[in-house]
């Protein structure tokens, strides 16, 4: 009898490609990456197939919140095109917001950057990109640090001690498969590697901070917007911006920094108590745009061809094409998730709602979304 | 499975037997309709159709062992009987599941090669599904070992891949 090794390795290429196709079907980016790392012929098969299977709209990352999943170390992707969910187990998610895709260096001993609850990590591009930046923030002690894949240590980001990072971590803007990072030698553009454009499915729990025009921008408490400079690679600094957030931000429950058509926006979200449950509901949004010349904010009631998706702690935007093909979101609308914790029921309720910026009307979306307990939307 | 009714449906063909000769020289008697499911056998029978007595025909299958053939023949036979009847797809799927569930990894590979050589496409599709399922959400090394694939990346390339996506090498599911 032929030994096992012989039989499998003599599989003809066309069979391999059928198997690989089956593996990476249904937008399974994880298996896609594994297949590409097996050997060079698999890599080229994946490369060929990837362009065929690449979905028009990227899947959304949903935070896992089903009733059994308090200790569940996984995350769930939602594909708006197929209405399908895919759960991917993560080794490190419990109590931390750490992407499994990035091997994080251990914190240097004696530093304040302890790995505690509240650590949030995001990446600038796919962690497969050697130039990818990993940014970590620690909510409790308001520390920010970054590293690159392969680094042995975190590099702390020096910031003014009076600037407190609230709900922070920052968000990298990665439009058009690239990300720009300001370094000592000017602005560098990093392309997301193709074909396996995996983005961090972690994690950014920030309510708005983002990577915008070469910098991270974060919303701080004390009504500051600050940005993080990478001019000196080993001592990045955070600096307060001269323009403050508009006055609505103080009263809003959540403020999200958002980039739309390369302008900077703040989406402010207001909540009121629920009538019958001890929880709160979103009641209004105010969208303001920054005029970079005058450094002033202007309220807008039209966000054009864009849809904004707001999670509990993060936001993302997508452009809705005007030809109406393959649109899963409506233009000029804000999609958001409400988490409700009615104690007398003892379960989490989640509501996925659409807010039309033009008509200021709220529409609760159908049960496909609701039943899956979506929270924390992030586009990947 | 419903064998009582099906045995009668192929009783006419069961009279006609063909002999298949495996790679290890064993001769296996099969019904002609089963043999016709195997592309090389079908071709051989067409080429030798002037032969009056089917019983005398011995079809050589030099790429398939007797052990694999004796797994394949009952499968193909039952599958033929199933698909001859207006049964639901669900039933066929259940039958396929039952057939593949207990296959060892080695056997799976052998069957896949055999199904490919013999051109039994419906079986091939099922086997590809099963293979994909078995290496889904596994680490790179698991996949390599499972399929006996020689890692042809240079040590530098390999190190780079590992640095870039170490999780791919760690395995997502418990192996």
HADDOCK unambig.tbl for C-alpha pairs under 7 A between the chains (distance, minus, plus):
assign (segid A and resid 4 and name CA) (segid B and resid 106 and name CA) 5.05 0.50 0.50
assign (segid A and resid 5 and name CA) (segid B and resid 148 and name CA) 4.83 0.50 0.50
assign (segid A and resid 7 and name CA) (segid B and resid 109 and name CA) 5.72 0.50 0.50
assign (segid A and resid 7 and name CA) (segid B and resid 110 and name CA) 5.70 0.50 0.50
assign (segid A and resid 8 and name CA) (segid B and resid 109 and name CA) 5.33 0.50 0.50
assign (segid A and resid 8 and name CA) (segid B and resid 147 and name CA) 4.97 0.50 0.50
assign (segid A and resid 8 and name CA) (segid B and resid 148 and name CA) 5.87 0.50 0.50
assign (segid A and resid 9 and name CA) (segid B and resid 147 and name CA) 6.07 0.50 0.50
assign (segid A and resid 9 and name CA) (segid B and resid 148 and name CA) 5.27 0.50 0.50
assign (segid A and resid 9 and name CA) (segid B and resid 149 and name CA) 5.63 0.50 0.50
assign (segid A and resid 11 and name CA) (segid B and resid 113 and name CA) 6.48 0.50 0.50
assign (segid A and resid 19 and name CA) (segid B and resid 128 and name CA) 5.48 0.50 0.50
assign (segid A and resid 19 and name CA) (segid B and resid 132 and name CA) 5.59 0.50 0.50
assign (segid A and resid 22 and name CA) (segid B and resid 129 and name CA) 6.88 0.50 0.50
assign (segid A and resid 22 and name CA) (segid B and resid 132 and name CA) 6.23 0.50 0.50
assign (segid A and resid 23 and name CA) (segid B and resid 132 and name CA) 5.47 0.50 0.50
assign (segid A and resid 23 and name CA) (segid B and resid 136 and name CA) 6.39 0.50 0.50
assign (segid A and resid 31 and name CA) (segid B and resid 136 and name CA) 6.67 0.50 0.50
assign (segid A and resid 31 and name CA) (segid B and resid 137 and name CA) 6.06 0.50 0.50
assign (segid A and resid 33 and name CA) (segid B and resid 168 and name CA) 6.93 0.50 0.50
assign (segid A and resid 34 and name CA) (segid B and resid 139 and name CA) 6.61 0.50 0.50
assign (segid A and resid 34 and name CA) (segid B and resid 140 and name CA) 5.35 0.50 0.50
assign (segid A and resid 34 and name CA) (segid B and resid 168 and name CA) 5.31 0.50 0.50
assign (segid A and resid 35 and name CA) (segid B and resid 140 and name CA) 7.00 0.50 0.50
assign (segid A and resid 37 and name CA) (segid B and resid 140 and name CA) 6.40 0.50 0.50
assign (segid A and resid 37 and name CA) (segid B and resid 161 and name CA) 6.80 0.50 0.50
assign (segid A and resid 38 and name CA) (segid B and resid 140 and name CA) 5.61 0.50 0.50
assign (segid A and resid 38 and name CA) (segid B and resid 144 and name CA) 6.18 0.50 0.50
assign (segid A and resid 38 and name CA) (segid B and resid 151 and name CA) 6.61 0.50 0.50
assign (segid A and resid 39 and name CA) (segid B and resid 151 and name CA) 5.20 0.50 0.50
assign (segid A and resid 39 and name CA) (segid B and resid 152 and name CA) 5.65 0.50 0.50
assign (segid A and resid 39 and name CA) (segid B and resid 153 and name CA) 6.29 0.50 0.50
assign (segid A and resid 40 and name CA) (segid B and resid 152 and name CA) 6.43 0.50 0.50
assign (segid A and resid 40 and name CA) (segid B and resid 153 and name CA) 6.56 0.50 0.50
assign (segid A and resid 89 and name CA) (segid B and resid 172 and name CA) 6.72 0.50 0.50
assign (segid A and resid 100 and name CA) (segid B and resid 167 and name CA) 6.55 0.50 0.50
assign (segid A and resid 101 and name CA) (segid B and resid 165 and name CA) 6.16 0.50 0.50
assign (segid A and resid 101 and name CA) (segid B and resid 167 and name CA) 5.81 0.50 0.50
assign (segid A and resid 102 and name CA) (segid B and resid 165 and name CA) 6.97 0.50 0.50
assign (segid A and resid 103 and name CA) (segid B and resid 166 and name CA) 6.76 0.50 0.50
assign (segid A and resid 127 and name CA) (segid B and resid 164 and name CA) 6.39 0.50 0.50
assign (segid A and resid 127 and name CA) (segid B and resid 165 and name CA) 6.95 0.50 0.50
assign (segid A and resid 128 and name CA) (segid B and resid 164 and name CA) 4.54 0.50 0.50
assign (segid A and resid 128 and name CA) (segid B and resid 165 and name CA) 5.83 0.50 0.50
assign (segid A and resid 129 and name CA) (segid B and resid 164 and name CA) 6.81 0.50 0.50
assign (segid A and resid 130 and name CA) (segid B and resid 164 and name CA) 6.54 0.50 0.50
assign (segid A and resid 149 and name CA) (segid B and resid 164 and name CA) 7.00 0.50 0.50
assign (segid A and resid 150 and name CA) (segid B and resid 163 and name CA) 6.42 0.50 0.50
